[in-house]
Amino acid sequence: DARAFANQDAQIVALQQRHAALSEELLGEDTGLAKLHRDITATNTQLQGVATTTRQLQEGKANVDEIRELQKIVGVTAGDTGERIEGLQKMLDTVVKDVENQFRIASNTIAAHNATLMSEVRASYQSELQQAGRIRSEVIAMATEMRSAVGKLETAMTTTRDHFEAMTQQIRTDVEE
């Protein structure tokens, strides 16, 4: 039982460590939400620059080449941002699936352990009931033997008393004569 509990505790600790690693992967500086935030902030800064340039172009009546160049920059920036978001979404999906799988494994392990433990407890209880039944039978048998022995002793005592009384009576009769 102690070994099983230690094994279960070890599995729980391993799951907690895996969860911490997955959380670090999700929220870490280089791969997680922090990176997404930096990328979005950088994209936002670039878009603000594009917006400023667009305003300046509109105010200065930019030529067609400048507008086309600006459109290319916006297209490339939007594409990069979309790819980054898709990559982070895939990574997040993988992390969620890994955590779900780990929880399912842990749940199955705990359920199996609990079933085994309950089976062992039932077997132990049945063994104790059988032992109590044997002891009860032995006590009843011993009580029956004791009653029989006490009955025999009472009979012997009565016989001995009757014999002593008869002898005492005989001695009195002999002494009186």
Disulfide bonds with the S-S distance in Angstrom:
none
